[in-house]
């Protein structure tokens, strides 16, 4: 039973659309913090947005992930390349 309904009564296509995977291992591309977060805009209505719009979205995403304080303590902040040897 799921949500009070028998599994046989649930539409399989709908059920699968409700499931997502969140990897536990962090993965960064060999780019800046900004570019790593900006990759999350691919496939959205903001993918082709102007730089200033994307910049605001990236900054907001960092705040919502509670990463902004950490990022702001880094030299060169958001546009710096991540440490490749840390």
C-alpha positions as CSV (number, residue, x, y, z in Angstrom):
1,X,0.0,0.0,0.0
2,X,1.2,3.5,-0.8
3,X,-0.8,6.5,0.4
4,X,-3.7,4.1,1.3
5,X,-3.9,2.7,-2.2
6,X,-2.9,-0.8,-3.3
7,X,0.2,-0.8,-5.6
8,X,-1.8,-2.5,-8.3
9,X,-4.1,0.6,-8.5
10,X,-1.3,3.1,-9.0
11,X,-0.4,4.2,-12.5
12,X,3.1,2.9,-13.1
13,X,4.1,5.8,-15.5
14,X,2.9,8.4,-12.9
15,X,4.6,6.6,-10.0
16,X,8.0,6.5,-11.9
17,X,7.6,10.2,-12.7
18,X,7.4,10.9,-8.9
19,X,10.7,9.3,-8.1
20,X,14.1,11.0,-8.4
21,X,17.7,10.2,-7.6
22,X,19.9,12.3,-5.5
23,X,23.5,11.2,-5.6
24,X,25.3,11.2,-2.2
25,X,28.7,11.8,-3.7
26,X,29.4,15.5,-4.6
27,X,30.6,16.0,-8.2
28,X,32.1,19.2,-9.6
29,X,33.0,19.9,-13.1
30,X,36.4,21.4,-13.7
31,X,35.0,24.9,-13.8
32,X,34.2,27.8,-11.5
33,X,31.7,27.6,-8.7
34,X,29.4,29.8,-10.8
35,X,29.7,27.5,-13.8
36,X,29.0,24.4,-11.7
37,X,25.8,25.9,-10.3
38,X,24.9,27.4,-13.7
39,X,24.8,23.9,-15.2
40,X,21.6,23.4,-13.1
41,X,19.9,25.9,-15.5
42,X,20.3,23.6,-18.5
43,X,16.9,22.4,-19.7
44,X,15.0,25.2,-17.9
45,X,13.4,28.4,-19.1
46,X,16.5,30.3,-17.8
47,X,19.1,28.3,-19.9
48,X,19.4,31.1,-22.4
49,X,18.9,34.0,-20.0
50,X,21.1,37.1,-19.8
51,X,24.2,36.9,-17.6
52,X,22.7,39.2,-14.9
53,X,19.6,37.0,-14.6
54,X,21.7,33.9,-14.4
55,X,24.0,35.5,-11.8
56,X,21.0,36.3,-9.6
57,X,19.7,32.7,-10.0
58,X,23.0,31.2,-9.2
59,X,23.5,33.4,-6.1
60,X,20.0,32.5,-4.9
61,X,20.7,28.8,-5.4
62,X,23.9,29.1,-3.3
63,X,21.9,30.9,-0.6
64,X,19.2,28.2,-0.6
65,X,21.9,25.5,-0.4
66,X,23.5,27.4,2.6
67,X,26.7,27.5,0.5
68,X,26.9,31.3,0.2
69,X,28.7,31.9,3.5
70,X,31.4,29.3,2.6
71,X,31.7,30.7,-1.0
72,X,32.0,34.3,0.2
73,X,35.0,33.3,2.3
74,X,36.9,32.0,-0.7
75,X,39.4,34.2,-2.5
76,X,37.9,35.4,-5.8
77,X,34.6,34.1,-4.6
78,X,32.0,32.8,-7.1
79,X,34.1,33.0,-10.3
80,X,37.2,31.3,-8.9
81,X,38.3,27.9,-10.1
82,X,37.8,25.2,-7.4
83,X,40.9,23.7,-5.9
84,X,41.8,20.7,-7.9
85,X,44.3,19.2,-5.4
86,X,42.4,19.7,-2.1
